[in-house]
Amino acid sequence: MIKTGSRWYSPRLEQEITGPIQPLTDTAADAPIWAERAREYLGHSWYDVPFLWAENYFYRKLLAAVGYLEPGPWQGIDPFAPLKTAELDGPIVDAELAALGRPADLTPDERLDALVSAALWGNRADLGFLIGKGALAAGVDRLVVDDRAALHRQPGGRIVVVADNAGRELLPDLVLIDHLFTTGAAAEVVLHVKPQPYFVSDATPADVLATLTRLIGGPRGETATPGASEAATAIGERLVAALAAGTLILRADPFSVSPAGYAELFEGPDDAGPGSLRADLEAATLTVMKGDLNYRRLVGDRTWPATCSFADRTGYFPGPVVALRTLKSDVVVGLDPEALAVLDATGTAWRTSGTYGLIQARP
């Protein structure tokens, strides 16, 4: 790594991403696994290999380049932490936490719908969804699939939430989890995050703890009214208590930073055993998949016909699954033909613009 002014960069990595794919040069514990995965792609252009593999391999190389993986002063230091911290400490989060303390004329089901919407849109929305009934319609016209009713009437079993981003996206995820507990929709929640920094903003265990701390601290400054602070603090404290009691379980499985789709997770015997991502998904009464990357890994990172069945594409999955996703890639399935025709007729890049989303369920 070389420092130029206030910025660091890796000349070797910069040169490599414009040329053929090269092997790893570090000796981290997972290097042999990646060496096997990279064998057939070495020497090829980055443009000629599967995109899901390429983007994961790039971020694995990036962690090696910044010294995250091996002994030294930067081992275990999240290179993206300043960006995450700045977002979490910003005034927008204060306003969102303050919204939790405002009166809301919502039934439990309406509140659930509002929280699902907030979790779906992430940093494109906010917790102002909770303010009143009028906010429930926000964003609905931009949903290409809306199966949110599948989240109602959960039997109070084990729900697995596979998180996406930290910061303003993780915050509504945690508020949603608190709602599942307080309404009895979940007796236990397993929250899966990444075991190491990935894709710049992906959530890690440290990000979960930082977000809980931010919740407990409540909004600051002029937004820190007693009601606002108490509501946010109460949610944070309930979640911390759930962690201590073991009803909220935080996991970070190595599979989450692999270049494989979820279908591969269920091929062959489960060597990881209890506590693995596979074991958790197999034991869940419902799995909630967050984000674009998890969606691509769920249905397969291919240019499927948009009208092909979501249920068929997820037929391998061991139980009910709901995907909450803002569209940021071409991969999408399960669309109604008429709805697809309307979207295509707009002449816009609706699949990749991040302005459309979906709540898609396989019961």
Buried (B, 14 or more C-beta within 10 A) or exposed (E): EEEEEEEEEBEBBEEBBEEEBBEBEBEBEBBEEBEEBBEEBEEEEBEEBEBBBBBBBBBBBBBBBBBBBBEEEBEEEBBBBEBBBEBBBEEEBBBBBBBBBBEBEBEEBBBBBBBBBBBBBBBBBBBBBBBBEEBBEBBEEBBBBBBBEBBEEBEBBBBBBBBBBBBBBBBBBBBBBBBBBBBEBBBBBBBBBBBBBBBEBBBBBBBBEBBBEBBBBBBBEEBBBEEBBEBBBBBBBBBBEBBEEEBBBBBBBBBBBBBBBBBEBEEEEBEBEEEBBBBBBBBBBBBBBBBBBBBBBBBBBEEBEBEBEBBEBBEBBEBBBBBBBBBBBBBBBBBEEEBBEEBEEEEEEBBBEBBBBBBBBBE
